Amino acid sequence: MKHFLSDRIHCTRVGNVESTILPLLSGVIQGSGIDPLMFVMYINELADILREAGVIVRFFADDLKMYARISNCVDITVMQHALD
């Protein structure tokens, strides 16, 4: 798994134009057979971390929505800490 995730590069193509090739430092790899499992592992861990910080988390297909009630400056700090 370490070899699979190490030293990856990425570029984006729109039509016939490609972006500069850059190192891929994070995220879930798409287009391989193992990517659905890796996505589930990643998104579940992310949700656990956010919940521990007091953020409400909901899943939608291949995405995650997070929110919290912001009533004061402390709430803003808690949300920013969760995002960090």
ZAGUTI-948717 format. One record per residue (C-alpha): residue in one letter; y negated, z, x negated. Coordinates in nm, 2 decimals. Example, Ala and Ser with C-alpha at 12.3 -4.5 7.8 and 13.67 -1.06 7.14 Angstrom:
<senus>
SENU   residuo    north       up     east
SENU         A     0.45     0.78    -1.23
SENU         S     0.11     0.71    -1.37
</senus>
This chain:
<senus>
SENU   residuo    north       up     east
SENU         M     0.00     0.00     0.00
SENU         K    -0.24     0.08    -0.28
SENU         H    -0.19    -0.26    -0.44
SENU         F    -0.23    -0.43    -0.10
SENU         L    -0.57    -0.26    -0.05
SENU         S    -0.70    -0.28    -0.41
SENU         D    -0.93    -0.54    -0.57
SENU         R    -0.99    -0.74    -0.25
SENU         I    -1.27    -0.99    -0.20
SENU         H    -1.44    -1.13     0.11
SENU         C    -1.65    -1.41     0.23
SENU         T    -1.77    -1.52     0.57
SENU         R    -1.76    -1.88     0.69
SENU         V    -1.98    -2.02     0.98
SENU         G    -1.90    -2.38     1.04
SENU         N    -1.89    -2.54     0.70
SENU         V    -2.11    -2.29     0.52
SENU         E    -1.95    -2.00     0.32
SENU         S    -2.12    -1.68     0.21
SENU         T    -2.11    -1.55    -0.15
SENU         I    -1.77    -1.39    -0.24
SENU         L    -1.81    -1.02    -0.28
SENU         P    -1.58    -0.72    -0.33
SENU         L    -1.44    -0.57    -0.01
SENU         L    -1.50    -0.20    -0.04
SENU         S    -1.39    -0.07     0.31
SENU         G    -1.27    -0.17     0.65
SENU         V    -0.94    -0.30     0.80
SENU         I    -0.79    -0.62     0.66
SENU         Q    -0.75    -0.88     0.92
SENU         G    -0.49    -1.16     0.94
SENU         S    -0.19    -0.98     0.79
SENU         G     0.12    -0.84     0.96
SENU         I     0.03    -0.48     0.88
SENU         D    -0.33    -0.49     0.99
SENU         P    -0.27    -0.36     1.35
SENU         L    -0.10    -0.05     1.21
SENU         M    -0.37     0.01     0.95
SENU         F    -0.64    -0.03     1.21
SENU         V    -0.47     0.24     1.43
SENU         M    -0.45     0.48     1.14
SENU         Y    -0.81     0.42     1.04
SENU         I    -0.96     0.45     1.39
SENU         N    -0.75     0.76     1.48
SENU         E    -0.86     0.94     1.16
SENU         L    -1.22     0.84     1.23
SENU         A    -1.20     0.97     1.58
SENU         D    -1.06     1.30     1.45
SENU         I    -1.34     1.34     1.20
SENU         L    -1.61     1.26     1.47
SENU         R    -1.45     1.51     1.72
SENU         E    -1.45     1.78     1.46
SENU         A    -1.83     1.72     1.42
SENU         G    -1.88     1.77     1.80
SENU         V    -1.91     1.40     1.89
SENU         I    -1.75     1.26     2.20
SENU         V    -1.52     0.97     2.12
SENU         R    -1.38     0.70     2.35
SENU         F    -1.15     0.40     2.26
SENU         F    -1.19     0.05     2.40
SENU         A    -0.93    -0.20     2.29
SENU         D    -1.01    -0.26     1.93
SENU         D    -1.33    -0.05     1.92
SENU         L    -1.45     0.31     1.93
SENU         K    -1.75     0.44     2.11
SENU         M    -1.92     0.76     2.01
SENU         Y    -2.19     0.96     2.18
SENU         A    -2.33     1.31     2.21
SENU         R    -2.60     1.49     2.41
SENU         I    -2.92     1.51     2.20
SENU         S    -3.14     1.79     2.33
SENU         N    -3.30     1.91     2.01
SENU         C    -3.34     1.87     1.64
SENU         V    -3.01     2.05     1.57
SENU         D    -2.83     1.79     1.78
SENU         I    -2.99     1.51     1.59
SENU         T    -2.87     1.67     1.26
SENU         V    -2.52     1.72     1.39
SENU         M    -2.50     1.35     1.50
SENU         Q    -2.64     1.23     1.17
SENU         H    -2.39     1.45     0.98
SENU         A    -2.11     1.29     1.19
SENU         L    -2.23     0.94     1.10
SENU         D    -2.26     1.03     0.73
</senus>
